Amino acid sequence: MDKDLVLTEIRDGYRVITLNRPGSLNSFNQSVHTALNAALNDAEADTKCRALILTGAGRGFCAGQDLSEVDFITGQKPDLTVTLDKNYNPLIRRLRKLPLPIVCAVNGVAAGGGANIAFACDIVLAARSAKFIQAFSKIALVPDCGGTWFLPRLAGNARARALAMLAEPVSAEQAEAWGMIWKAVDDANLMTEAHRLAAHLAKQPTGALALTKQALDASETNTLAQQLDLERDLQGQAGRGSDFAEGVSAFLEKRAPNFTGSL
C-alpha cells in the first residue's frame, strides 16, 4: 500500500485527509481505496480526532474511477459490480455512518464517483472554480456511489434526471443555489473556511452529532411516526450523556461549554 496516495495531517481535534494523485485528478484505483480506508480507520481509532476534512491535492478534488484500471480482456467483459461491492459502496456507507462530522473541501472538479463521494460527506464546501459532473453517461454507465440516491434529494427529481442524463457540469455557485452543497467560497479561502468549520466541530458534542447523522439518514425512508420514535430513542441516548449535562450547566452558568464528544 502506498500511503502517499492519501495524506493525513493531524490538527488540534481533527484531521485533514487529502487524496493525493494530482496527476490523475485524484482518481481512484485499488491502492487509493486501500490507503483511504486505512486513513479513516486511523482517524476513527484516534480518541482525540473529533472531525475530518476530506479534500484533494492539486487542481481537482476527484475524477472518480481511474478508467485505465478497467481491464478489457479480449473476449471477456469487465464486471463493474465487483469494485462497487468491494470498494465504493463500503466507502459511501462508511462516510455516512462515521461517528465524526466530515467537511468536504472540493478544490476543483468533482466528477463521477468523485462528485458523489463529496455528497456523502456532512458539510460540503466548494471553491468557486469547482464543478460537479455526473460524467457516467459519457461512457455509457449509470451514476453510482449513491448518485441516484443523493441527487434527487439534494437537487430535486427533475434536475437529478437532467444532470444524470446530460452530464452537464454544475458550478459551485449553482450547486449552492440548488442546495447540493453547503457553501461556495473564494478559491483562496477554501481551506481556511474548511479548517474553521472542522475546528469548530471538533469542540462540539460530536457524539450527539453522530446520532444526528443517523437520524437524518433514517428520515429519508421513515414515516413521521417512525421518525418520531427514532428521535425519542436517540434523544434518550443523548440525554444520558455527559455532554448534555455539561451543555445544560454551561447554559445556566452563562459560559462556553467544554464538550468531550462522548455520550
C-alpha positions as a LaTeX table, in Angstrom:
\begin{tabular}{lrrr}
\hline
Residue & $x$ (\AA) & $y$ (\AA) & $z$ (\AA) \\
\hline
Met1 & 0.00 & 0.00 & 0.00 \\
Asp2 & 1.32 & 3.43 & $-0.98$ \\
Lys3 & 0.41 & 5.70 & 1.95 \\
Asp4 & 1.46 & 8.75 & $-0.07$ \\
Leu5 & $-1.66$ & 8.30 & $-2.19$ \\
Val6 & $-3.71$ & 9.55 & 0.77 \\
Leu7 & $-2.14$ & 12.08 & 3.11 \\
Thr8 & $-3.17$ & 12.68 & 6.72 \\
Glu9 & $-2.48$ & 15.86 & 8.64 \\
Ile10 & $-3.23$ & 15.84 & 12.36 \\
Arg11 & $-4.57$ & 19.10 & 13.76 \\
Asp12 & $-5.86$ & 20.03 & 17.20 \\
Gly13 & $-9.03$ & 17.98 & 17.49 \\
Tyr14 & $-9.38$ & 16.99 & 13.83 \\
Arg15 & $-7.61$ & 15.51 & 10.83 \\
Val16 & $-7.20$ & 16.53 & 7.20 \\
Ile17 & $-7.33$ & 13.62 & 4.75 \\
Thr18 & $-6.10$ & 14.51 & 1.26 \\
Leu19 & $-6.46$ & 12.38 & $-1.86$ \\
Asn20 & $-3.01$ & 12.63 & $-3.43$ \\
Arg21 & $-2.92$ & 11.57 & $-7.07$ \\
Pro22 & $-2.94$ & 15.08 & $-8.55$ \\
Gly23 & $-1.58$ & 13.90 & $-11.89$ \\
Ser24 & $-4.78$ & 11.89 & $-12.46$ \\
Leu25 & $-7.14$ & 14.35 & $-10.73$ \\
Asn26 & $-7.09$ & 12.10 & $-7.65$ \\
Ser27 & $-8.95$ & 9.34 & $-9.43$ \\
Phe28 & $-9.41$ & 6.10 & $-7.52$ \\
Asn29 & $-7.54$ & 2.88 & $-8.09$ \\
Gln30 & $-7.31$ & $-0.06$ & $-5.73$ \\
Ser31 & $-4.33$ & 1.45 & $-3.92$ \\
Val32 & $-6.22$ & 4.69 & $-3.22$ \\
His33 & $-9.16$ & 2.74 & $-1.82$ \\
Thr34 & $-6.83$ & 0.81 & 0.48 \\
Ala35 & $-4.99$ & 3.92 & 1.64 \\
Leu36 & $-8.18$ & 5.91 & 2.25 \\
Asn37 & $-9.73$ & 3.09 & 4.23 \\
Ala38 & $-6.60$ & 2.93 & 6.40 \\
Ala39 & $-6.70$ & 6.70 & 6.95 \\
Leu40 & $-10.35$ & 6.50 & 8.02 \\
Asn41 & $-9.54$ & 3.60 & 10.35 \\
Asp42 & $-6.77$ & 5.63 & 11.99 \\
Ala43 & $-8.99$ & 8.68 & 12.37 \\
Glu44 & $-11.84$ & 6.72 & 13.94 \\
Ala45 & $-9.46$ & 4.99 & 16.35 \\
Asp46 & $-7.94$ & 8.30 & 17.48 \\
Thr47 & $-9.93$ & 9.48 & 20.50 \\
Lys48 & $-8.53$ & 12.99 & 20.03 \\
Cys49 & $-9.94$ & 13.21 & 16.50 \\
Arg50 & $-13.45$ & 14.64 & 16.55 \\
Ala51 & $-13.87$ & 15.88 & 12.97 \\
Leu52 & $-12.45$ & 15.34 & 9.49 \\
Ile53 & $-11.69$ & 17.38 & 6.40 \\
Leu54 & $-11.65$ & 15.45 & 3.12 \\
Thr55 & $-10.05$ & 17.23 & 0.15 \\
Gly56 & $-7.88$ & 16.64 & $-2.91$ \\
Ala57 & $-4.37$ & 17.64 & $-3.91$ \\
Gly58 & $-3.68$ & 19.78 & $-6.96$ \\
Arg59 & $-6.29$ & 21.23 & $-9.29$ \\
Gly60 & $-9.11$ & 18.77 & $-8.71$ \\
Phe61 & $-10.95$ & 17.05 & $-5.89$ \\
Cys62 & $-11.58$ & 13.67 & $-7.51$ \\
Ala63 & $-12.32$ & 12.43 & $-11.03$ \\
Gly64 & $-13.91$ & 9.20 & $-9.81$ \\
Gln65 & $-12.64$ & 5.85 & $-11.04$ \\
Asp66 & $-9.29$ & 5.59 & $-12.82$ \\
Leu67 & $-10.53$ & 4.10 & $-16.08$ \\
Ser68 & $-7.06$ & 2.88 & $-17.00$ \\
Glu69 & $-7.52$ & 0.27 & $-14.27$ \\
Val70 & $-10.52$ & $-1.26$ & $-16.07$ \\
Asp71 & $-9.20$ & $-4.31$ & $-17.88$ \\
Phe72 & $-10.90$ & $-5.11$ & $-21.18$ \\
Ile73 & $-9.60$ & $-8.61$ & $-21.78$ \\
Thr74 & $-10.26$ & $-9.91$ & $-25.28$ \\
Gly75 & $-13.46$ & $-11.89$ & $-25.27$ \\
Gln76 & $-14.25$ & $-11.02$ & $-21.64$ \\
Lys77 & $-16.34$ & $-8.08$ & $-20.47$ \\
Pro78 & $-15.48$ & $-6.35$ & $-17.17$ \\
Asp79 & $-17.69$ & $-6.95$ & $-14.15$ \\
Leu80 & $-18.10$ & $-3.49$ & $-12.61$ \\
Thr81 & $-20.18$ & $-4.87$ & $-9.76$ \\
Val82 & $-17.01$ & $-6.19$ & $-8.13$ \\
Thr83 & $-15.34$ & $-2.83$ & $-7.46$ \\
Leu84 & $-18.65$ & $-1.34$ & $-6.32$ \\
Asp85 & $-19.28$ & $-4.16$ & $-3.85$ \\
Lys86 & $-15.67$ & $-4.29$ & $-2.70$ \\
Asn87 & $-14.71$ & $-0.61$ & $-2.61$ \\
Tyr88 & $-17.16$ & 2.18 & $-3.43$ \\
Asn89 & $-20.31$ & 1.01 & $-1.68$ \\
Pro90 & $-18.49$ & 0.28 & 1.59 \\
Leu91 & $-16.81$ & 3.70 & 1.33 \\
Ile92 & $-20.11$ & 5.56 & 0.94 \\
Arg93 & $-21.68$ & 3.61 & 3.81 \\
Arg94 & $-18.60$ & 4.33 & 5.93 \\
Leu95 & $-18.69$ & 8.07 & 5.31 \\
Arg96 & $-22.38$ & 8.24 & 6.18 \\
Lys97 & $-22.01$ & 6.21 & 9.37 \\
Leu98 & $-18.65$ & 7.50 & 10.56 \\
Pro99 & $-19.24$ & 8.91 & 14.07 \\
Leu100 & $-17.37$ & 12.09 & 13.14 \\
Pro101 & $-18.60$ & 15.13 & 11.19 \\
Ile102 & $-16.92$ & 15.27 & 7.77 \\
Val103 & $-16.25$ & 18.55 & 5.98 \\
Cys104 & $-15.55$ & 18.01 & 2.28 \\
Ala105 & $-13.48$ & 20.79 & 0.70 \\
Val106 & $-13.96$ & 20.47 & $-3.06$ \\
Asn107 & $-10.99$ & 22.27 & $-4.54$ \\
Gly108 & $-11.66$ & 21.64 & $-8.24$ \\
Val109 & $-13.54$ & 19.23 & $-10.48$ \\
Ala110 & $-15.56$ & 16.52 & $-8.75$ \\
Ala111 & $-16.63$ & 14.11 & $-11.45$ \\
Gly112 & $-18.45$ & 10.80 & $-11.49$ \\
Gly113 & $-17.92$ & 8.92 & $-8.28$ \\
Gly114 & $-15.82$ & 11.83 & $-7.03$ \\
Ala115 & $-18.87$ & 14.09 & $-7.00$ \\
Asn116 & $-20.96$ & 11.53 & $-5.16$ \\
Ile117 & $-18.25$ & 10.85 & $-2.58$ \\
Ala118 & $-18.36$ & 14.58 & $-1.84$ \\
Phe119 & $-22.15$ & 14.46 & $-1.49$ \\
Ala120 & $-21.78$ & 11.60 & 1.01 \\
Cys121 & $-19.96$ & 13.92 & 3.41 \\
Asp122 & $-21.78$ & 16.00 & 6.01 \\
Ile123 & $-20.86$ & 19.56 & 5.05 \\
Val124 & $-19.61$ & 20.32 & 1.54 \\
Leu125 & $-17.64$ & 23.47 & 0.76 \\
Ala126 & $-16.53$ & 24.17 & $-2.80$ \\
Ala127 & $-14.12$ & 26.63 & $-4.34$ \\
Arg128 & $-15.89$ & 28.91 & $-6.81$ \\
Ser129 & $-13.83$ & 27.36 & $-9.60$ \\
Ala130 & $-15.05$ & 23.85 & $-8.69$ \\
Lys131 & $-17.52$ & 21.89 & $-10.81$ \\
Phe132 & $-19.66$ & 18.84 & $-10.12$ \\
Ile133 & $-20.20$ & 16.49 & $-13.05$ \\
Gln134 & $-22.23$ & 13.28 & $-13.25$ \\
Ala135 & $-19.98$ & 12.04 & $-16.04$ \\
Phe136 & $-21.32$ & 8.48 & $-16.20$ \\
Ser137 & $-23.49$ & 8.82 & $-19.31$ \\
Lys138 & $-20.44$ & 9.96 & $-21.29$ \\
Ile139 & $-19.09$ & 6.43 & $-21.02$ \\
Ala140 & $-22.44$ & 4.62 & $-21.10$ \\
Leu141 & $-22.69$ & 3.96 & $-17.39$ \\
Val142 & $-25.19$ & 4.62 & $-14.58$ \\
Pro143 & $-24.45$ & 7.04 & $-11.69$ \\
Asp144 & $-23.08$ & 5.09 & $-8.75$ \\
Cys145 & $-21.57$ & 5.82 & $-5.32$ \\
Gly146 & $-25.08$ & 6.78 & $-4.25$ \\
Gly147 & $-25.55$ & 9.33 & $-7.03$ \\
Thr148 & $-29.07$ & 8.18 & $-7.88$ \\
Trp149 & $-29.94$ & 8.50 & $-4.17$ \\
Phe150 & $-28.21$ & 11.79 & $-3.38$ \\
Leu151 & $-29.14$ & 13.79 & $-6.49$ \\
Pro152 & $-32.96$ & 13.65 & $-6.24$ \\
Arg153 & $-32.79$ & 14.52 & $-2.55$ \\
Leu154 & $-30.32$ & 17.36 & $-2.97$ \\
Ala155 & $-31.32$ & 18.89 & $-6.30$ \\
Gly156 & $-34.83$ & 17.58 & $-6.90$ \\
Asn157 & $-36.01$ & 14.87 & $-9.28$ \\
Ala158 & $-36.16$ & 17.00 & $-12.43$ \\
Arg159 & $-32.62$ & 18.31 & $-12.02$ \\
Ala160 & $-31.33$ & 14.90 & $-10.99$ \\
Arg161 & $-32.60$ & 13.31 & $-14.20$ \\
Ala162 & $-31.14$ & 16.03 & $-16.38$ \\
Leu163 & $-27.79$ & 16.03 & $-14.59$ \\
Ala164 & $-27.53$ & 12.24 & $-14.83$ \\
Met165 & $-28.52$ & 12.08 & $-18.49$ \\
Leu166 & $-26.83$ & 15.20 & $-19.88$ \\
Ala167 & $-23.66$ & 15.08 & $-17.76$ \\
Glu168 & $-23.53$ & 18.87 & $-17.74$ \\
Pro169 & $-21.19$ & 20.46 & $-15.19$ \\
Val170 & $-22.69$ & 22.32 & $-12.25$ \\
Ser171 & $-20.69$ & 25.26 & $-10.93$ \\
Ala172 & $-20.05$ & 25.62 & $-7.21$ \\
Glu173 & $-22.31$ & 28.67 & $-7.03$ \\
Gln174 & $-25.11$ & 26.84 & $-8.87$ \\
Ala175 & $-24.68$ & 23.82 & $-6.61$ \\
Glu176 & $-25.08$ & 26.10 & $-3.59$ \\
Ala177 & $-28.18$ & 27.75 & $-5.09$ \\
Trp178 & $-29.75$ & 24.35 & $-5.76$ \\
Gly179 & $-28.97$ & 23.07 & $-2.24$ \\
Met180 & $-26.49$ & 20.44 & $-3.43$ \\
Ile181 & $-23.73$ & 21.80 & $-1.18$ \\
Trp182 & $-23.45$ & 23.97 & 1.90 \\
Lys183 & $-21.45$ & 26.87 & 0.51 \\
Ala184 & $-19.30$ & 28.14 & $-2.38$ \\
Val185 & $-16.29$ & 30.16 & $-1.27$ \\
Asp186 & $-13.47$ & 32.01 & $-2.99$ \\
Asp187 & $-10.70$ & 29.63 & $-4.04$ \\
Ala188 & $-8.15$ & 31.33 & $-1.80$ \\
Asn189 & $-10.44$ & 30.93 & 1.24 \\
Leu190 & $-11.50$ & 27.31 & 0.73 \\
Met191 & $-9.12$ & 25.61 & 3.14 \\
Thr192 & $-9.28$ & 28.47 & 5.64 \\
Glu193 & $-13.05$ & 28.01 & 5.83 \\
Ala194 & $-12.72$ & 24.22 & 5.95 \\
His195 & $-10.27$ & 24.44 & 8.86 \\
Arg196 & $-12.54$ & 26.92 & 10.64 \\
Leu197 & $-15.51$ & 24.56 & 10.37 \\
Ala198 & $-13.54$ & 21.49 & 11.40 \\
Ala199 & $-12.00$ & 23.26 & 14.39 \\
His200 & $-15.48$ & 24.38 & 15.44 \\
Leu201 & $-16.99$ & 20.91 & 15.00 \\
Ala202 & $-14.14$ & 19.35 & 16.96 \\
Lys203 & $-15.27$ & 21.30 & 20.02 \\
Gln204 & $-18.92$ & 20.35 & 19.66 \\
Pro205 & $-20.75$ & 17.36 & 21.22 \\
Thr206 & $-19.63$ & 15.02 & 18.44 \\
Gly207 & $-21.38$ & 12.03 & 19.99 \\
Ala208 & $-24.68$ & 13.86 & 19.60 \\
Leu209 & $-23.68$ & 14.89 & 16.07 \\
Ala210 & $-23.16$ & 11.22 & 15.20 \\
Leu211 & $-26.70$ & 10.49 & 16.39 \\
Thr212 & $-27.92$ & 13.42 & 14.30 \\
Lys213 & $-26.30$ & 11.89 & 11.20 \\
Gln214 & $-28.10$ & 8.64 & 11.96 \\
Ala215 & $-31.46$ & 10.37 & 12.37 \\
Leu216 & $-31.17$ & 12.43 & 9.19 \\
Asp217 & $-30.32$ & 9.42 & 7.06 \\
Ala218 & $-33.17$ & 7.39 & 8.55 \\
Ser219 & $-35.63$ & 10.21 & 7.81 \\
Glu220 & $-35.28$ & 9.54 & 4.07 \\
Thr221 & $-37.24$ & 6.31 & 4.37 \\
Asn222 & $-39.06$ & 6.54 & 7.72 \\
Thr223 & $-42.65$ & 7.58 & 8.15 \\
Leu224 & $-43.25$ & 10.50 & 10.50 \\
Ala225 & $-44.35$ & 8.04 & 13.21 \\
Gln226 & $-41.18$ & 6.00 & 12.77 \\
Gln227 & $-39.02$ & 9.12 & 12.82 \\
Leu228 & $-40.66$ & 10.40 & 16.00 \\
Asp229 & $-39.90$ & 7.07 & 17.67 \\
Leu230 & $-36.30$ & 7.17 & 16.45 \\
Glu231 & $-35.86$ & 10.73 & 17.68 \\
Arg232 & $-37.22$ & 9.67 & 21.06 \\
Asp233 & $-34.75$ & 6.80 & 21.30 \\
Leu234 & $-31.75$ & 8.82 & 20.15 \\
Gln235 & $-32.69$ & 11.73 & 22.40 \\
Gly236 & $-32.85$ & 9.36 & 25.33 \\
Gln237 & $-29.36$ & 8.15 & 24.49 \\
Ala238 & $-28.03$ & 11.70 & 24.10 \\
Gly239 & $-29.73$ & 12.83 & 27.31 \\
Arg240 & $-27.89$ & 10.22 & 29.32 \\
Gly241 & $-24.55$ & 11.51 & 28.07 \\
Ser242 & $-22.09$ & 13.69 & 29.95 \\
Asp243 & $-22.11$ & 16.29 & 27.18 \\
Phe244 & $-25.80$ & 17.02 & 27.74 \\
Ala245 & $-25.15$ & 17.66 & 31.44 \\
Glu246 & $-22.23$ & 19.90 & 30.51 \\
Gly247 & $-24.29$ & 21.79 & 27.94 \\
Val248 & $-27.08$ & 22.50 & 30.42 \\
Ser249 & $-24.62$ & 23.56 & 33.11 \\
Ala250 & $-22.81$ & 25.89 & 30.71 \\
Phe251 & $-26.12$ & 27.41 & 29.60 \\
Leu252 & $-27.27$ & 28.06 & 33.17 \\
Glu253 & $-23.85$ & 29.39 & 34.17 \\
Lys254 & $-23.64$ & 31.58 & 31.05 \\
Arg255 & $-20.30$ & 30.17 & 29.92 \\
Ala256 & $-18.94$ & 28.28 & 26.94 \\
Pro257 & $-19.41$ & 24.50 & 27.23 \\
Asn258 & $-16.47$ & 22.12 & 27.40 \\
Phe259 & $-17.74$ & 19.13 & 25.45 \\
Thr260 & $-15.78$ & 15.88 & 25.34 \\
Gly261 & $-17.60$ & 14.39 & 22.36 \\
Ser262 & $-18.66$ & 11.28 & 24.27 \\
Leu263 & $-22.13$ & 10.02 & 25.04 \\
\hline
\end{tabular}
